[in-house]
């Protein structure tokens, strides 16, 4: 009997069975985690546009997998989404609308350093939950977990958000 080999994702730390999946150089993710990302996005786009949970999920993933090839906007927008979703109860649709407003009001965005700890919940936890309300609820918990892990950046993100939105 062959014992499966596992690999830890360098971004979120998920411990996943090694696969033949190709990596993606944009994110600090193992090929296996990137494969789960594809499965998750396929799932979230089927959940409808009214609340657009897809935006919350992709931004939670992005905030856990900051890579060296990600532009500053790709670091800032996920943190904005996490902030407004976790603190103000915004839906993914509302966060997406904020992204459009922010992109119109500013063309330069700050950089952020990835934290050592990115939260207790990973995409693996999300994808283990049953599809439907259980998985959607896990996505909301994931957003909260990742935002809490970024507590050192909370004031900076809030301040940048307020400054850009005031312009």
Beta strands, then each sheet from edge to edge (+ up, - down):
strand 1: 6-8
strand 2: 15-17
sheet 1: 1+ 2-
end
